[in-house]
Amino acid sequence: MPAAQNYTGKTPQYIAPFEVVTHNRPNDCWVSFLSKVYNITPLIQEFEGQDCIKPILAVAGKDISHWFDEHTGDIQHYIHPITGARVPYCPHGTIPHVHPQVPTTKWRPVETPWWKDDKK
């Protein structure tokens, strides 16, 4: 069965997971997320020797869609259980271009949330 053509008249290129998994080395690194495949070898070379690249190397050749919000395409965030700050989801450590967000010195936790305030 021939592949469907896109609006430009060209046959779209599909890359299967078994092809992505073979690109799992620092000098040849691909990852997939949100239904696309990315060659991130230049990123790894740019940050070579730095700790921030280790989490990416740990998932080389794999799908990392769970790191990203499918609606915005941006990195997932979660609320840190101790600080209450909204921080990027980096399950294996900080990655390039994603820096953890920390509260300022002016930030204070809410002592009593509004839904538990009996004064109202």
Residue pairs with C-beta under 8 A, 6 or more apart in sequence:
2 11
3 11
3 12
3 14
4 11
4 12
5 11
5 12
6 12
15 32
15 37
17 32
17 63
20 30
20 31
20 32
20 37
20 61
20 62
20 63
21 61
21 62
22 61
23 29
23 30
23 39
23 60
23 61
24 30
24 60
24 61
24 62
25 60
26 41
26 44
26 45
26 48
26 57
26 60
27 41
28 41
29 39
29 40
29 41
29 44
29 56
29 57
29 60
29 61
30 37
30 38
30 39
30 40
30 41
30 60
30 61
31 37
31 38
31 40
31 56
31 59
31 60
31 61
31 62
31 63
31 64
32 38
32 62
32 63
32 64
32 65
33 63
33 64
33 65
33 67
33 68
34 65
34 68
34 70
34 73
35 65
40 56
43 53
43 56
43 96
44 53
44 56
44 57
46 96
47 53
47 96
51 93
51 94
52 93
52 94
52 95
52 96
53 95
53 96
54 92
54 93
55 90
55 91
55 92
55 93
55 94
55 95
56 95
56 96
58 92
59 92
66 76
67 75
67 76
67 89
67 90
67 91
68 74
68 75
68 76
69 75
69 76
69 77
75 88
75 89
75 90
75 98
76 88
76 89
77 86
77 87
77 88
77 89
78 86
78 87
78 89
79 85
79 86
79 87
80 86
80 87
83 102
83 103
83 107
83 109
84 103
84 109
84 110
85 101
85 102
85 103
85 107
86 101
87 100
87 101
87 102
88 98
88 99
88 100
88 101
90 98
90 100
94 100
114 120
